[in-house]
Amino acid sequence: MAERYSSFQSGSMTWFLQRITAAFLVVVLAFHFFMLHFVHHAPEITFAGTQARMSQWGYFLTMTLFLITAAFHGVNGVYAALLNQGLTGGRKTAVKWVLIVAGVLLSAQGIYVALVMNGLIS
């Protein structure tokens, strides 16, 4: 079935961002699963090791970027799928804003948890 959502067509900026975020998420998750399955006895894979790494800004920023990227990719994908199913009019606008707010709230919650684990806030 051809996509009906015109700004999600091949070559558009939304199409490009969706592909870039997908690639980023796949690379980070692949690295994560590699570490879990092949280096699973290493102490840095444990929760305590993860908590210790959260105090490093590089790890914190990578995690924050991952959360924001995942939120964008997921929200944009769900929105495009709903548009391809024929969502139009006022419902289209309402769904778009609900998804945007949900993506921002989920990202903020993830960043908050990372900040708490980092000890920057209590």
C-alpha positions in Angstrom: 0.0 0.0 0.0 1.4 3.4 -1.0 1.8 5.9 1.8 -0.8 8.7 1.7 0.9 11.1 4.1 2.7 13.4 1.6 5.3 14.9 3.9 6.4 11.3 4.8 7.3 10.5 1.2 10.8 9.3 0.3 13.2 12.2 0.2 11.3 14.5 2.6 12.9 15.8 5.8 10.6 13.7 7.9 11.5 10.6 6.0 15.2 11.4 6.4 14.8 12.0 10.2 12.8 8.8 10.6 15.5 6.8 8.9 18.4 8.5 10.8 16.7 7.9 14.2 16.0 4.3 13.3 19.6 3.7 12.4 20.8 5.4 15.6 18.4 3.3 17.7 19.5 0.1 16.0 23.2 0.8 16.5 22.8 1.7 20.2 20.5 -1.3 20.9 22.9 -3.7 19.0 25.8 -2.5 21.1 23.7 -2.9 24.2 22.7 -6.5 23.3 26.2 -7.3 22.3 27.5 -6.2 25.7 24.7 -8.2 27.5 25.2 -11.4 25.6 28.9 -11.5 25.0 30.3 -9.6 28.0 27.5 -10.3 30.4 30.0 -11.2 33.2 31.7 -7.9 33.1 31.1 -5.8 36.2 30.1 -2.7 34.1 27.0 -4.5 32.8 25.5 -4.8 36.3 23.1 -2.3 37.7 25.7 -0.9 40.1 28.1 -0.5 37.2 25.4 1.3 35.2 24.7 3.6 38.1 28.4 4.4 38.4 28.6 5.2 34.7 25.6 7.5 35.0 27.9 9.9 36.9 29.9 10.3 33.7 28.5 13.1 31.5 29.2 11.2 28.2 27.1 8.3 29.3 24.4 10.6 30.6 24.3 12.6 27.4 24.2 9.4 25.3 21.3 8.1 27.3 19.5 11.4 27.1 20.0 11.5 23.3 18.8 7.9 23.1 15.6 8.8 25.0 14.8 11.8 22.9 15.6 9.9 19.6 13.4 7.0 20.7 10.6 9.3 21.6 10.8 11.2 18.2 11.0 7.9 16.2 8.1 6.3 18.1 5.8 9.3 18.0 6.5 10.1 14.4 6.1 6.5 13.4 2.7 6.1 15.2 1.5 9.4 13.7 2.5 8.4 10.2 0.8 5.0 10.6 -2.4 6.7 11.8 -2.3 9.1 8.9 -1.9 6.2 6.5 -5.0 4.6 8.0 -7.0 7.7 7.0 -6.9 10.0 10.1 -8.0 13.5 9.0 -9.4 16.7 10.2 -9.7 17.7 13.9 -8.8 14.2 15.0 -5.5 14.5 13.1 -4.6 17.7 15.0 -5.7 16.3 18.3 -3.8 13.0 17.9 -0.7 14.9 16.7 -0.6 17.0 19.9 -1.4 14.1 22.2 1.5 12.2 20.7 3.9 15.2 20.9 2.9 15.8 24.6 3.3 12.0 25.3 6.8 12.0 23.6 7.9 15.0 25.6 6.6 13.6 28.9 8.2 10.3 28.3 11.6 11.9 27.4 11.4 14.2 30.5 10.6 11.2 32.8 13.5 9.3 31.4 15.9 12.3 31.8 14.6 12.8 35.3 15.3 9.2 36.2 18.8 9.5 34.7 19.4 12.7 36.8 18.2 11.0 40.0 20.5 8.0 39.2 23.3 10.4 38.6 22.8 12.1 41.9 22.4 15.5 40.4 18.9 15.8 41.9 17.2 13.9 44.7 
